[in-house]
Amino acid sequence: MHSGEGSSDRAAPSTTLSDFPESARVLLDAMPDAVLVVDDDGRIVLSNAEAEALFRYEPGSMLGMKVESLVPLGLRQRHEELREHYHHQPLRRSMGTCGQRLTGITSHGSVFPTEINLSPCQYGGATYVVAAVRDISDRVQLDRDHRRVLASLDSLPSLVVVIDPDNLWIGYANDGARRMSGYPVDELTSMTPLTLLPGMSRAEFSALVARARTDGQATAETDLQHSDGRRLPLEIWATFVDGVPGGDAAVCVLFGRDVSDRRQAQDQHRAVLDKLRRVAVSAGISIWTLDREGTVVFAQGAELSHLGRLGDAVGRGIAELFESFPTVVAAFDEALGGVDTSTVVSVGGESRQISFQPVIGDGSEVVEVIGTAVDVGELEASRQAAAWERDRLDATHRSMSQGMLTVSIEGTVLEANPAFCGLVGLSHTEVLNSRRPFSFLSEREGNSEFEATWMILAEVGHVEFSTELVRPDGSRIPVLVTADRIAGHPDQALVLFSDLSIRRRFENDLDTANAVLVAADERERIARDLHDRVIQRIFATGISLQSTQSRTADARIAARLGQAVDELDLVIRELRTSVFELHQTPSGGASGVRRDVLAVIDEATRVLGFRPDVRFEGVIEDLDIEVEVDLLAVVRESLTNVARHAAATAASVAVTVDDESLELVVDDNGVGSKPATASTGHGMSNMAGRAERRGGNLVMSPNGPGAGSTLRWWVPLPSEQPESGR
């Protein structure tokens, strides 16, 4: 029989509760939580069906068992001690309020996390304890998942912020936002994106959010203002994520990506065009670029002087510019079909050859047409124009963000641009030495399948599919492959490789952001329940006890009631601390002064051999940085003194902040110290000096023989805390 159910722990219950009303038993079995009734000997005298199902016992088999049988073996002795203590001071309360993790064990030996509430009960002249037990495995797992999601978001290189679509305030920012902006996360969550995006007005940003709400997603390109004044080119995506049912409304998630490289490539492209303009002017050659509608979008300053038409032609249509030369317009229309065309016209006794060459885009369509006008009699000028055209195309290929290969139908690689070499992690020479372009692809794609692909390309002229590129280090890059036959060169094909990694990463970012919001809503719900229900009920109980205390004539009972009220006040303060922590921005841990104090206590735990209890009261995050430095030093020194001199087995640290002062109280259960002795030594004098410099004081007093000592360090606070202090 498993340790969760030992026969030695079973005995006939001291009180059978045989006269317990059957209707009450039916109500107990209908309760959603496990309910156990335990007598003063710690034996189970009543259990409902949910308790038997939770701990995996047959109906009725739990009666007479020691309640410690439901506790993991290593905790049973401690549980029995706590139960004896509770028997002397039975109060309605929740277990685990001091932060310890509660667990139960089933009859099969499975351990699970629990939430337990205790309440004393008088029945038939005897005192019983009613325990309500709840399995919180799902809540614990949700908390773990929440921390993992936050860690994933913080590991992203891109900026991720969650904003309120109504007032535009940032409610969450990941570590990527901190790195890109230079602002701490707590500052980011106290501003709107307009502070980070000075290039966008409030109306423009609100319009972006409105488009995202209507269309599901909206994008824009602007500049990010760094905290040091620098500006970073940024491409942003805005999308909406629905809240959980019964929770908050939908929120807007903003993703930002650094596009400095793309902005630099665009500047380089404009520089190449400007250089081409200057070369064309100096050589007396007409070169211009037209869009599909025939409008001139680029031209050399006097590009039409060969036709007797001077001036800038940018923005004018080809039908207007060449209205007297219908063969030129016809040649342009033919070039829109994807073939190189030319025609010769006579102007002023000289022959000019007007040529058009189409530029093919990603979708095998003509995206623009390059036009040139040269003197047919000047062959050298014609060769130069062709060379310049090749240079322009080569510059275009080099500036492309997509990988590009030019291959023969037999599969020989003729040319590759730098983007493709970067994708596969090979040099230009290594790529050209590859006989087959699909030698770079994933091995899961068989050669026979690619042979069929090239057959389709030879017959149809276009093919598109998704696959993966395999780099020499074994890493894989998802790509969309588009292959087209080159117009005018039926034995060659242009193959484009579009990297799908960014798209997939942003899809994953959206899923991750949604998970973060679901977890955040759950934290808010728990905080609301604690504040609106649990704290208020405890407070009402304390008021009732105070009222009873004032009416009783028995001094001992009045003292006991006063002690109970004090305990309830402590519970309320600890619950409010927990509510405050739940309301903090989800970042995987404490923040500010609270985090620093906990870090010092973690250091002292290794020396003390136990972890001191910690309690915070008031808004400690607004402390001036210099005050925080003194506070951390005194916490560290006081715990060091406990470890060296007190021979203590327990200690507590309480930090209290109000509008006027900061107080630190360190209490231990050691051997105690004499005030005269405590005042000696560098440690005590340093702590006292830190208090006196700020107009405060340090008091070290024994609690009594063998009852330890109490250190109180108090300093006044400035009337206004400086904003830059934290």
C-alpha positions in Angstrom: 0.0 0.0 0.0 1.4 3.4 -1.0 2.6 6.0 1.6 -0.4 8.1 0.7 -2.6 5.6 2.6 -1.0 3.8 5.5 -3.0 1.3 7.6 -1.1 2.5 10.7 -2.7 5.9 10.2 -6.2 4.6 10.2 -8.4 4.3 13.2 -12.0 4.5 14.1 -13.0 8.2 14.2 -13.3 9.6 17.7 -16.6 11.1 16.7 -18.7 9.4 14.1 -21.0 12.4 13.4 -23.7 9.7 12.8 -26.3 12.2 13.7 -25.0 14.7 11.1 -28.0 15.6 8.9 -28.3 13.6 5.7 -29.4 16.8 3.8 -26.1 18.5 4.9 -24.2 15.5 3.6 -26.0 15.8 0.2 -25.0 19.5 0.1 -21.4 18.7 0.9 -21.3 16.1 -2.0 -22.7 18.8 -4.3 -19.9 21.2 -3.5 -17.3 21.7 -6.3 -14.4 21.8 -3.8 -13.0 18.9 -1.7 -14.3 19.3 1.9 -12.8 17.4 4.9 -14.0 17.6 8.5 -11.2 16.7 11.0 -11.5 16.2 14.8 -9.1 17.5 17.4 -7.0 14.3 17.1 -6.3 15.1 13.4 -8.5 12.2 12.1 -11.0 12.6 9.2 -14.6 12.2 10.5 -16.4 13.4 7.3 -15.4 13.8 3.6 -17.4 14.7 0.6 -17.4 13.0 -2.8 -15.1 15.6 -4.4 -12.5 15.0 -1.6 -12.5 11.2 -2.3 -12.2 11.9 -6.0 -9.4 14.4 -5.6 -7.3 12.2 -3.4 -8.3 9.0 -5.2 -10.0 7.1 -2.4 -13.0 4.8 -2.5 -16.2 6.2 -1.0 -16.1 6.1 2.8 -12.5 4.9 2.9 -11.1 8.2 4.2 -13.0 8.1 7.5 -10.7 7.5 10.5 -7.5 8.4 8.5 -5.0 10.9 9.9 -5.2 14.0 7.8 -1.3 13.9 7.6 -1.9 10.8 5.2 -2.9 13.4 2.6 0.4 15.3 3.0 3.7 14.3 1.3 5.8 12.2 3.6 8.6 14.8 4.2 6.0 17.4 5.3 3.9 15.3 7.7 5.8 16.0 10.9 5.7 19.8 10.3 2.0 19.6 9.3 1.2 17.9 12.6 3.0 20.6 14.6 1.1 23.3 12.7 -2.2 21.5 13.3 -1.5 21.4 17.0 -0.8 25.1 17.0 -4.0 25.7 15.0 -6.0 23.6 17.5 -5.0 26.1 20.3 -5.9 29.1 18.1 -8.6 28.0 15.7 -9.5 30.8 13.2 -11.1 30.9 9.8 -8.2 31.5 7.4 -6.4 30.4 4.3 -3.2 28.2 4.5 -0.1 29.3 2.7 -0.5 33.0 3.2 3.2 33.4 4.1 4.2 32.3 0.6 4.8 28.6 1.2 3.7 26.1 -1.5 1.0 23.7 -0.4 0.8 20.2 -1.9 -1.3 17.1 -1.4 -0.7 13.4 -2.2 -3.2 10.9 -3.6 -3.6 7.3 -2.6 -1.6 6.5 -5.8 1.3 8.6 -4.7 0.7 11.6 -7.1 1.7 15.0 -5.6 -0.3 18.1 -6.8 -0.4 21.8 -5.7 -3.3 22.8 -3.6 -5.1 25.8 -2.1 -6.6 25.2 1.4 -9.0 27.2 3.5 -9.6 26.3 7.2 -12.5 27.1 9.4 -13.3 25.8 13.0 -16.7 24.4 13.7 -18.6 23.5 16.9 -20.9 20.5 16.7 -22.3 18.2 19.3 -20.1 19.8 22.0 -16.9 19.0 20.1 -14.6 21.2 18.0 -13.8 20.2 14.4 -11.9 21.8 11.6 -13.4 22.1 8.2 -10.9 22.2 5.3 -11.8 23.2 1.8 -9.1 21.9 -0.7 -8.7 22.9 -4.3 -6.4 21.5 -6.9 -4.5 24.5 -8.5 -2.4 22.5 -11.0 -3.9 24.5 -13.9 -3.2 27.8 -12.3 0.5 26.8 -11.6 0.9 25.6 -15.1 -0.6 28.9 -16.5 1.9 30.9 -14.4 4.8 28.8 -15.8 3.5 29.3 -19.3 3.1 33.0 -18.7 6.8 33.3 -17.6 7.9 31.4 -20.7 5.9 33.6 -23.0 7.4 36.7 -21.4 10.9 35.3 -21.8 10.1 34.5 -25.5 8.9 38.1 -26.1 12.0 39.5 -24.4 14.3 37.4 -26.6 12.8 38.8 -29.8 15.1 41.4 -31.5 12.1 43.4 -32.7 10.1 46.0 -30.7 6.8 44.7 -29.3 4.4 47.0 -27.3 0.8 46.6 -26.3 -1.3 49.9 -26.3 -4.7 50.9 -25.3 -6.5 51.8 -28.6 -8.6 54.5 -26.9 -5.9 56.6 -25.1 -2.8 55.2 -26.8 -0.9 54.5 -23.6 1.6 51.7 -23.6 0.6 48.9 -21.2 3.4 46.4 -22.0 6.8 46.7 -23.7 9.3 43.8 -24.3 13.0 43.9 -23.8 13.5 44.5 -27.6 11.6 47.8 -27.2 14.0 48.7 -24.4 17.1 47.9 -26.5 15.8 49.8 -29.5 14.6 52.9 -27.7 17.1 53.1 -24.9 14.3 53.7 -22.3 13.7 51.4 -19.3 10.6 49.3 -19.5 9.0 51.1 -16.6 9.4 54.4 -18.5 8.0 53.0 -21.7 4.9 51.9 -19.9 4.3 55.5 -18.7 4.3 57.0 -22.2 2.5 56.7 -25.5 4.1 55.7 -28.9 4.0 59.3 -30.0 7.0 60.0 -27.7 9.0 57.3 -29.6 7.7 58.2 -33.1 8.1 62.0 -33.5 7.6 61.8 -37.2 3.9 60.8 -36.7 1.2 63.1 -35.4 -1.5 61.9 -33.0 -4.0 62.0 -35.9 -1.7 59.9 -38.2 -1.0 57.3 -35.5 -4.7 57.1 -34.5 -5.5 56.6 -38.2 -3.0 53.7 -38.3 -4.7 52.1 -35.3 -8.1 52.6 -36.9 -6.9 50.8 -40.1 -5.5 47.9 -38.0 -8.9 47.6 -36.2 -10.8 47.6 -39.5 -8.5 45.6 -41.7 -6.8 43.4 -39.1 -3.3 44.9 -39.8 -1.8 48.2 -40.8 1.8 49.1 -41.6 3.8 52.4 -41.8 7.4 53.4 -42.0 8.8 56.2 -39.8 11.6 57.0 -37.4 12.1 55.8 -33.8 13.5 58.5 -31.4 16.2 56.9 -29.2 16.6 58.2 -25.6 19.9 59.7 -26.6 18.4 61.7 -29.4 19.4 59.4 -32.3 16.8 58.4 -34.9 16.4 54.9 -36.2 14.4 54.0 -39.4 11.5 51.8 -38.3 8.9 49.8 -40.0 5.9 49.2 -37.8 3.0 46.7 -37.9 -0.2 47.3 -36.0 -2.7 44.6 -35.3 -5.5 43.8 -32.8 -5.7 41.0 -30.4 -9.0 40.1 -28.8 -9.3 39.9 -25.0 -10.3 36.8 -23.2 -14.1 36.2 -22.6 -15.3 38.3 -19.7 -11.9 40.1 -19.6 -10.6 43.4 -21.1 -11.5 44.5 -24.6 -9.3 44.0 -27.6 -5.8 45.7 -27.5 -3.5 46.9 -30.2 -0.2 45.2 -30.6 2.6 47.2 -32.2 5.6 45.4 -33.8 8.6 47.4 -34.9 11.6 46.4 -37.1 14.8 48.3 -37.8 15.0 49.0 -41.5 18.3 50.9 -41.5 19.8 48.5 -44.1 16.8 49.0 -46.5 16.9 52.7 -46.1 20.7 52.6 -46.9 20.0 50.5 -50.0 17.4 53.0 -51.2 19.9 55.9 -50.7 22.5 53.9 -52.7 20.0 53.3 -55.5 19.2 57.0 -55.7 23.0 57.7 -55.8 23.4 55.3 -58.7 20.5 57.0 -60.6 22.1 60.4 -60.0 25.4 59.2 -61.3 23.7 57.7 -64.4 22.1 61.1 -65.0 25.4 62.9 -64.9 27.0 60.3 -67.3 24.2 60.7 -69.7 24.4 64.4 -69.8 28.2 64.4 -70.3 28.0 61.8 -73.1 25.0 63.6 -74.8 22.9 60.4 -74.7 19.2 60.2 -73.9 18.2 57.7 -71.3 14.9 57.6 -69.5 12.7 55.2 -67.5 9.0 54.8 -68.1 6.3 53.0 -66.0 3.7 50.6 -67.5 1.4 53.5 -68.3 4.1 55.2 -70.4 4.9 58.0 -67.9 8.5 59.1 -67.7 9.7 58.6 -64.1 13.5 59.2 -64.6 15.3 61.1 -67.3 18.6 62.9 -68.1 18.1 66.7 -68.0 17.8 67.3 -71.8 17.0 63.7 -72.7 14.8 64.6 -75.7 17.1 67.1 -77.4 17.7 64.5 -80.1 14.0 65.0 -81.1 14.0 68.8 -80.9 12.0 68.7 -77.6 14.0 70.4 -74.8 13.2 70.4 -71.1 12.5 67.9 -68.3 10.1 65.1 -69.5 9.6 63.6 -66.0 5.8 63.1 -65.4 4.8 63.4 -69.1 3.4 60.5 -71.2 5.1 58.9 -74.1 2.1 59.6 -76.4 2.5 63.3 -75.8 6.3 63.3 -76.1 6.3 61.3 -79.4 3.0 62.3 -80.9 4.8 63.0 -84.2 6.5 59.5 -84.2 3.8 56.8 -84.0 6.5 54.1 -84.5 8.1 55.0 -81.2 4.8 54.7 -79.3 4.2 51.3 -81.0 7.7 50.1 -80.0 7.0 51.0 -76.4 3.7 49.1 -76.5 5.5 46.1 -77.9 8.1 46.3 -75.1 5.3 46.0 -72.5 4.8 42.5 -73.9 8.3 41.6 -72.5 10.5 41.9 -75.6 13.3 44.3 -76.5 12.2 46.7 -79.3 13.7 49.6 -81.3 12.8 51.9 -84.1 14.8 54.5 -86.1 13.4 58.1 -86.6 14.9 61.0 -88.6 15.2 64.3 -86.8 16.9 67.3 -88.4 18.7 65.2 -91.0 20.2 62.8 -88.4 19.0 59.3 -87.7 18.3 58.4 -84.1 17.6 54.9 -82.8 15.0 54.8 -80.1 15.2 51.5 -78.1 13.1 50.1 -75.3 14.1 47.3 -73.0 11.5 45.8 -70.5 12.4 45.2 -66.8 10.7 42.0 -65.5 9.5 42.0 -61.9 8.9 39.2 -59.4 5.6 38.1 -60.9 7.1 37.8 -64.5 5.4 41.0 -65.4 7.0 44.1 -66.9 7.3 46.7 -64.1 9.2 49.4 -66.1 10.8 50.1 -69.5 14.2 51.6 -70.1 14.3 53.8 -73.1 17.4 55.2 -74.9 18.0 57.4 -77.9 21.4 57.3 -79.6 23.0 58.4 -82.9 23.0 55.3 -85.1 26.1 56.6 -86.8 28.0 56.6 -83.5 28.6 52.9 -82.7 30.9 53.7 -79.8 28.1 55.8 -78.2 25.8 52.9 -78.7 28.2 50.5 -77.0 28.5 52.9 -74.1 24.8 53.2 -73.7 24.5 49.4 -73.6 27.3 49.2 -71.0 25.5 51.8 -68.9 22.3 49.9 -69.2 24.0 46.7 -68.1 25.5 48.6 -65.1 22.1 49.9 -64.1 20.6 46.4 -64.2 23.5 45.0 -62.4 23.2 47.7 -59.7 19.5 46.9 -59.5 20.3 43.2 -59.0 22.9 43.9 -56.4 20.4 46.1 -54.4 17.6 43.6 -54.5 16.7 42.1 -51.1 15.6 38.9 -52.8 18.0 36.2 -53.8 18.3 35.9 -57.6 19.9 33.3 -59.9 20.2 33.3 -63.7 20.3 29.7 -64.9 20.2 27.8 -68.2 17.4 25.4 -68.8 20.0 22.6 -68.4 20.5 23.8 -64.8 23.8 25.6 -65.0 24.1 28.7 -62.8 25.1 31.6 -64.9 24.9 34.5 -62.4 23.9 35.1 -58.7 23.3 38.3 -56.8 24.8 39.0 -53.4 21.4 38.5 -51.7 21.3 34.8 -52.8 25.0 34.2 -51.7 24.0 35.6 -48.3 21.0 33.3 -48.1 23.0 30.1 -48.8 26.1 31.2 -46.9 28.4 30.7 -49.9 30.7 32.9 -51.9 29.9 34.1 -55.4 32.5 31.7 -56.8 31.1 28.7 -54.9 27.6 29.4 -56.2 28.7 29.7 -59.8 30.6 26.3 -59.5 27.3 24.6 -58.6 25.8 22.8 -61.6 22.3 22.7 -60.3 20.4 25.5 -58.5 18.5 22.9 -56.5 21.7 21.6 -55.0 21.2 24.4 -52.4 17.8 23.2 -51.5 16.5 20.9 -48.7 17.3 17.2 -49.2 13.7 16.3 -48.6 13.0 17.6 -52.1 14.0 14.8 -54.4 16.0 15.4 -57.6 13.3 13.7 -59.6 10.8 16.3 -58.4 13.1 19.1 -59.5 13.6 17.5 -62.9 9.9 17.7 -63.3 10.0 21.4 -62.2 12.4 22.3 -65.0 10.3 20.4 -67.5 7.3 22.5 -66.5 9.4 25.6 -66.8 10.6 24.7 -70.3 7.0 24.1 -71.4 5.0 26.8 -69.5 7.7 29.4 -68.7 6.7 29.9 -65.1 6.8 27.9 -61.8 6.4 28.8 -58.1 6.8 26.7 -55.0 7.9 26.8 -51.3 10.9 24.9 -50.0 14.0 25.4 -47.7 17.6 26.5 -48.4 20.2 24.5 -46.5 23.3 26.5 -45.4 26.7 24.8 -44.9 26.2 24.9 -41.1 23.0 22.9 -41.5 20.6 25.7 -40.7 17.5 25.9 -42.9 15.8 29.0 -44.4 12.2 28.9 -45.7 11.9 30.5 -49.1 9.4 31.0 -51.9 11.0 30.1 -55.2 9.7 31.8 -58.4 11.2 30.8 -61.7 10.5 32.5 -65.1 11.9 32.1 -68.5 13.7 35.3 -69.6 12.1 37.1 -72.5 14.3 37.1 -75.6 16.4 34.3 -74.1 14.4 31.1 -74.2 17.3 29.0 -73.0 17.6 30.9 -69.8 15.5 31.4 -66.6 15.5 33.9 -63.8 14.9 32.3 -60.4 14.0 34.5 -57.4 14.3 33.3 -53.7 12.1 35.3 -51.2 13.1 34.7 -47.6 9.9 33.8 -45.6 11.7 33.8 -42.2 10.5 37.3 -41.3 6.9 36.6 -42.2 6.9 33.4 -40.1 8.6 35.2 -37.2 6.0 37.9 -37.1 3.2 35.2 -37.3 4.8 33.6 -34.3 5.1 37.0 -32.6 1.3 37.5 -33.0 0.7 34.1 -31.4 3.1 34.9 -28.6 1.5 38.3 -27.9 -1.9 36.7 -27.8 -0.7 34.2 -25.2 0.8 37.1 -23.1 -2.5 38.9 -23.1 -4.4 35.9 -22.0 -2.0 35.3 -19.1 -2.1 39.0 -18.1 -5.9 38.9 -18.0 -5.7 35.9 -15.7 -3.3 37.8 -13.3 -5.7 40.8 -13.3 -8.7 38.5 -12.5 -6.8 36.9 -9.6 -5.8 40.4 -8.3 -9.4 41.6 -8.5 -10.7 38.5 -6.7 -8.2 39.0 -3.9 -8.9 42.8 -3.6 -12.7 42.8 -4.0 -13.6 39.6 -2.2 -10.9 38.1 0.0 -9.5 41.3 1.5 -12.9 42.8 2.1 -14.2 39.7 3.9 -11.1 39.6 6.1 -11.5 43.3 6.9 -15.2 42.8 7.8 -14.2 39.9 10.1 -11.6 42.2 11.8 -14.2 44.9 12.4 -16.5 42.3 13.9 -13.8 41.0 16.2 -12.9 44.6 17.3 -16.5 45.2 18.1 -16.6 42.0 20.2 -13.4 42.9 22.0 -14.8 46.3 23.1 -17.9 44.5 24.6 -16.2 41.7 26.5 -15.3 42.0 30.1 -12.8 39.2 30.2 -9.3 40.7 29.8 -7.9 37.4 28.6 -10.5 37.0 25.9 -10.1 40.7 24.9 -6.3 40.2 24.6 -6.9 37.1 22.4 -9.3 39.0 20.2 -6.8 41.9 19.9 -4.1 39.4 18.8 -6.5 38.0 16.2 -7.3 41.5 14.9 -3.5 42.1 14.6 -3.0 38.9 12.7 -5.9 39.8 10.3 -4.2 43.2 9.7 -0.9 41.4 8.9 -2.8 39.1 6.5 -4.5 42.1 4.8 -1.1 43.8 4.3 0.5 40.7 2.8 -2.5 40.2 0.5 -2.3 43.8 -0.7 1.4 43.3 -1.4 0.4 40.2 -3.5 -2.3 42.3 -5.3 0.3 45.0 -6.0 2.7 42.4 -7.5 0.0 40.9 -9.6 -0.8 44.4 -11.0 2.8 45.0 -12.0 3.7 44.9 -15.7 4.4 41.2 -16.5 8.2 41.0 -16.7 9.0 37.7 -15.0 9.9 39.2 -11.6 10.0 42.1 -9.2 11.2 45.5 -10.2 13.0 48.6 -8.8 13.8 48.8 -5.1 11.7 45.7 -4.3 13.8 43.6 -6.7 17.1 45.0 -5.2 16.0 44.3 -1.6 15.0 40.7 -2.5 18.4 40.3 -4.3 20.2 41.3 -1.1 18.1 38.9 1.0 18.9 36.1 -1.5 22.6 36.8 -0.9 22.1 36.7 2.9 20.2 33.5 2.7 23.3 31.5 1.8 25.1 32.8 4.9 22.2 32.6 7.3 21.2 29.0 6.3 17.5 30.1 6.1 15.5 32.7 4.1 14.2 35.6 6.2 10.5 36.6 5.9 10.0 39.8 3.9 7.2 42.3 4.0 6.8 45.6 2.1 4.3 48.4 2.9 3.8 51.5 0.8 5.0 52.6 -2.6 8.7 51.8 -2.3 9.4 52.1 -6.1 9.6 56.0 -5.9 12.5 56.1 -3.5 15.4 58.4 -4.4 18.4 56.4 -5.7 20.7 57.6 -2.9 18.1 56.6 -0.2 17.9 53.2 -1.9 21.7 52.8 -1.7 21.6 53.4 2.1 18.6 51.1 2.5 20.3 48.2 0.7 23.5 48.7 2.7 21.7 48.6 6.0 19.7 45.5 5.0 22.9 43.7 4.0 24.8 44.8 7.2 22.0 44.0 9.6 21.5 40.5 8.2 25.3 39.9 8.3 25.2 40.8 12.0 22.4 38.3 12.5 24.5 35.6 10.8 27.6 36.5 12.8 26.3 37.1 16.3 22.7 36.1 16.8 22.8 32.3 16.3 19.2 32.7 15.0 17.0 30.2 13.2 14.5 32.7 11.8 14.5 36.4 11.0 12.1 38.9 9.3 12.7 42.1 7.3 9.9 44.8 7.0 10.3 47.8 4.8 7.6 50.5 5.3 7.3 53.7 3.3 4.8 56.5 3.8 4.6 60.1 2.6 7.2 61.3 5.2 9.6 58.5 6.2 11.2 55.2 5.4 11.5 52.5 8.2 13.4 49.2 8.1 12.8 46.7 10.9 15.0 43.6 11.1 13.9 41.1 13.8 15.5 37.7 14.8 14.9 34.9 17.3 18.6 34.6 18.3 20.4 35.0 21.6 19.8 38.7 21.7 22.3 41.6 22.2 22.9 44.2 24.8 22.4 47.8 23.6 25.9 48.8 24.7 27.5 45.9 22.9 25.3 46.4 19.8 26.5 50.0 19.5 30.1 49.0 19.0 31.7 47.8 15.8 32.1 49.4 12.4 28.9 47.8 11.0 26.6 49.4 13.6 28.4 52.8 13.4 28.1 52.7 9.6 24.3 52.0 9.8 23.9 54.7 12.4 25.9 57.2 10.4 23.7 56.6 7.3 20.6 57.4 9.4 22.1 60.4 11.1 23.2 62.0 7.8 19.6 62.0 6.7 18.2 63.2 10.0 17.1 59.7 11.1 18.2 57.3 13.8 19.1 53.7 14.5 17.8 51.7 17.5 19.0 48.2 18.4 17.1 46.6 21.3 16.9 43.1 22.7 13.5 41.3 22.8 14.3 39.5 26.1 16.4 36.6 27.2 16.7 34.1 24.3 14.1 36.0 22.3 16.4 37.7 19.8 16.9 41.4 19.0 15.1 44.0 16.9 16.9 46.7 14.8 14.9 49.8 13.7 16.4 52.1 11.1 14.4 55.2 10.4 15.0 58.2 8.0 12.7 61.0 6.9 12.0 61.4 3.2 12.1 64.6 1.1 8.7 66.2 0.6 9.0 65.6 -3.1 10.9 62.6 -4.6 12.9 63.6 -7.7 11.5 62.0 -10.9 14.9 60.9 -12.0 15.6 59.0 -8.8 14.6 55.7 -10.3 
